[in-house]
Amino acid sequence: MFNNFKNKFSPNVSIDLGTSNVLVSVSDKGIIVNEPSIVAINNKTDEILAIGDEAKKMLGRTPPHISVSKPLECGIISDFEATEKMLKFFLDKLHSDRILSAYRPRVIIGVPIGITGVERKAVEDAVFSAGAKEVFLVEQPIAAALGAQIMINEPSGNLIVDFGGGATEIAVISLEGIVNWRRLEIAGDKLNQNIIQTVKEEFNVLLGETIAEEVKIKIGSAVPQEKDLKMTVRGRDLITGLPKEITLNDTQIRKSLEKSLSLIVDDIKSTLETTPPELVADIYQKGIILSGGGALLKGMDKLIESEIKIPVTVADDPLTCIIRGLSALHEDKNMLDRVTALIDNGPIIK
């Protein structure tokens, strides 16, 4: 009876553990964490100095004995200890609520498509070490589709493209399952690197990743814009080593992104080419849904539409699609059991 009482009050927590950002939500409270997936470490002592927003402020500004890094690469845990401590740091925010802090949470967490057994166990172990009582793993495209209000339980094809920070996942979903998919390690972080490389080649100036991301957000685009966009940035002159100010325009940045965006479009085409014709007909009628931060790149929907000749819609608030979809599963235990059973033997309880 006591265990049933504890289960009743265990908080329902959802985690979108992304390469670029971590989002945590609690049932009835909404999103309580939305911070960068970044950790600052003292290399001499292995002590973690900062996590999330505070760690991001240190990017490019640390002495040699301090490193600032992302503990996930392309959505996969690359530094287990740092990921564990990062998750614990964010889950500790539950302690501001006395009732929530008294019970270990029940956690649903999104994972990449095609995750291996070893990678799955790394996620589970990290979440348990951070304080979870029960862990459910859900493939990210399923969560993104739910967050985009797609009726995934119907016998009808849906195509969602989740354009994240470390990877882009393309999935055809029907009857709560992924029928066909592709995953490529080209996403927001890669676009930042494209911008850095272009500026380096054309101006002999080195930009930091944070500045490159600002450029992408402010003047980056997938198709020509009605109005010319410009942005002045500062970097390090690679010839003199001194600070240098340059002005970039949207045409230069769009050209720098062309190859990466073309590869994403090609993978969407390839996914459709290997999808059963009945589902392709459904997708043609309903269109393609874009989620994730990359969906906000100016004209990304228009680029895909022009190349594939299928309507494309950007989901409402695409940055939070996955976390909203995971949260919705707490309210539908039957669906949660079905979608978790597709990638493992169900929830793990400790």
N, C-alpha and C positions, 0 to 999 in steps of 0.2 A: 504493500500500500504506500509505503514511504517513497519507493522508486516511482510509482505512478504520480505521486504528488510532485516529486522533483521534475518529472518529465513534463507535467502540465505547465510548470513555471519556467522551464528552460527556454531562454529567448531564441526566437527564430532569426538567424543571421544569414545574410547572403553576401558573397564576396566575388567581385569581379577582379581577379588577379591578373592585370594586364602588364605588358612590357613597359608601358609608359606611365600608367596610373593604376592605383588601387582604389576601388570603390567598395564601401561596406554599408549595408543597410540593415535595419532592424524592423521587424514587423511592427506596425502601428506607429513607428517613429520616422520611417523613411531613411534617406541616405544620411549617415552620420560621418562618413569619411569619404573624401574625394581628394587624394593627394598623389604626387608623383611617386612612382616605384623606384625610388632612389635612396641609397644608403651611403653615408660617409663613415669611413673606417680609419682608425689609427693603425698604420701598418706595423708599427713597433710593438704594440700591445694587443692588437686584434680587437680593440675596444670599438664598439659602434658609437660614433659621436653624434650623429644626427640622422633622422629618417624623414622622408616625405618632403614637405615644403621647405623645412630648414636645411635639409641636405641639398636640395636643388639650388639654394642660394649660394652654395659653396662651389658649384660647378665652374671649373676653370680658374678658381681663386684660392687653391690650397697649396701649402708647402709640400715638399717631396714625401714627407712621412704620412700624409693623409691622402687617401684615394676616395674618390666619389664615383660610384658605379651603380648600374642597374643589376639586381640579382637575378633578373630573368632575361633570357635572350630569345627573341622570336616566340614569346609566350611560354617558353620552357624554363624551368628552374635551372640556373647554371651555378648558383651559389646557395646551397641548402641552408647553411647557418644564417646567412644574412636574410634570406627569405623568411625563415622561422622567426627571427627577431623582429623583422618588419611586421609580420602578421600579428605577433604578440603585442607589439606597440600599438597597432591600430585596434585590435580587439580589446585592449585595456581601456579604450575609450568608453566601453560599456560600463565600466566601474563608476562612472558618474551617476549612474542610476543604481540605487541600493538594491532594488529587487533583482535587476538584471545581473548585478555583480555577484549575487549569492548563488547563482546556478551556471553551470557550464553550458555554453550555447550549442544549439543544433544548427549545423552549418551546411548550406548549399553553396558550392563553389563551381565556377565555370572553368572548363579545361579545353585545350585545343582539340580539333578533330584529329583522329588517328593517334592519340596519345598511347605510348607503349606502357606495358605493365610496370616497368621501372620508373618511368616518368609519373605514372598515376600514383605509385606508392610514395614517391617524393612529395607530391602535393598532399596526400593524406597525412603523411608523417609530419609535415610542416604545420598543417592546420591543427592536428592533435597536440603537437608540442606547444602551439600557441594558446591552447586551453579549450579546444572543442571537445564536446562529449560524443557527438555523432556527426558523421561527414557524408554528404552526398555529392557525387561528381556528375556534372551535366555538361554535355558538349556545348561550346559557346554559340554555334549557329542556332541550335535549338532555343537557347535562352534569348538570343538576339531576335529571333522570329517571334517569340512570345512577347517580348518587350515592344515589338513593332506592331502588335495586335493582329498577327497572322493566325488564322485558325488552322493550326498544324495537325489537329486530330481528324480532319476531313480527308477523304480519298481524292485529293487534288494536289497537283504540283505547285510548289512555291520555290522561287529562287531568291536566296538572300546572299548578299555580298557584305561581309563584315570586314571593314577596312580599318584595322587597328594600328597600333604603334609598331609592333614587331613583325606582324604577319597579316596577310589578307586571306580570309577563308571564304570559299564559294561553296554553297551547299544547296542541293535540291532536296526539299523536305516534303514528305507526304505521310499521312497516318502516323504522326509523331516520330517518324524515323528519317534518317538521312539516306536517301536513295543513291545519290551521286555527289561527289565532292572533289575539290582541289584546294590545296593550301600552298601558298608561295610566300617566301620570306621577303616580300617587297611590300612595304607599308609606310607609315608616317616617318619612322626613323630613317629609312632608306631615302625618302624624298629629301630629308634634311641633309643627308650626306651628298646627294646629287647637287644641291644648292651650294654646299661648301666647296665641292670639287669644281663647279663651274666658275665661281668667284675666284678661286685659286688660279685657274687656268687663264681667265680673261683679264683679271686685274692684278695678279700676283699678290693677292691679299687673303689672309687666313681669317675666316670667321669662326666664332665659337658655335657650338650646337644650339645653344639657347637663342642666339641671334638668328641663326638659320631657320629655326622654327618660327620665330616672329615674322621673318620674311615670307615664309610659306603661307602663314595665316593671313597676313595683310595684303600681299600682292601676288601670291601664288594662284595659278589657275590651270585648268585642264583644256580650256578652249579660249579663243580670243574674247576679250571683254569689250563692252560698248564704250567704256571710258578708260583711257590710259591710266595705269597705276604706277606710282613711283615711291621709293623709300630710300632714305639716306641711312647708311649703317657705318659702323666703325669696326675696323679689324687691325691686324698686324701686317704691315708691309713686309713681304717675304724677302725683299731685296735689301732694304735699309734696317729692318727690324723695328722700325718706329711705328707708332699708331698712324692710321690713315683712314680718311673718310671718303666713301664712294657712294654714288647714287645708282640704285638698281631699278629696272623697270619690269613690268609684268611679262613682256615678250621674252626677255632674257631668262626669267625664272621658268616660264612655261616651257621654253626650249630645253632647259635643264631637266625637267621632269618627264619629257616626252617618252623616252625609252622605257622608264619604269612603268608609267601608266599604260603604255602599249602592251607590256607583258601581262599586266592585270587583265586588260581587255581580251587578250589572246586566250588567257586561261578561262575566262567566262565563256568564250566561244567554244573552247574545247570541252568544257563541262556540258554545255547544251548539246554538242555533237554526239556525246556518249550517253545521253539521257533518253529513256524510252519516249517514243513519239507522243504517247497520250499525255505524258507529263509536260512535254515541251509545248503542246497545244494549250494546256492550262496556263503555263507561264506566259505564253504569247498573249493570252487574253488578260491576265492579271498584272503582268509586268514584273520587273525586277525591283527588289527593295534593297536600298543601301543603308548600312548602319556603321557605327564606329566613327572615330574622328576624321578619317579620310573622306567620309561622305560629305564633310563640310568644305572640302576643297572646291573653290569656285568652278562651276561648270563640269564637275565630275559626272553628274547624272547625264548631262547633255552629250558628253564624250561617248559614254557607253551607249546611249540611245542612238547616236548617229552611226556608230560602228556595228551595232547588233540589230538595229531596227526593231527593238522591243521597248515599250514605255518603261521608264525608270523613275522611281519615287524615292526620295530621301525620307527615311523614317523620322517621325517627330522626336526631337531631342536625341539624335543618333548616338551621342556620347554615353547615354545612360540606358540604351536598349538592353544590354546584357544584364545589368543589375536589376532592372525592372522585371525582366523575364524570370530571373532566378527568384526574385521576391514573390512573383505570382505563383510559383510552384509550391511555396509554403502553404498556399491556400487550396491546393489541389493535390492531396496525397496520392490519389490513384495515378494521376499523370506523372507525378514525381517518381513513383515506383517503376512505371513503365519506361520512362526515358533514362533513368539511371541503370536499369537492367540491361540496356543496350550496350553499355561499355564496361560493365563489371557485374558482380553478383549482388548489387544493391548497396545499401548504406553500410558503413563500418561504424561499429559502436565500441567505445572504450569507457 
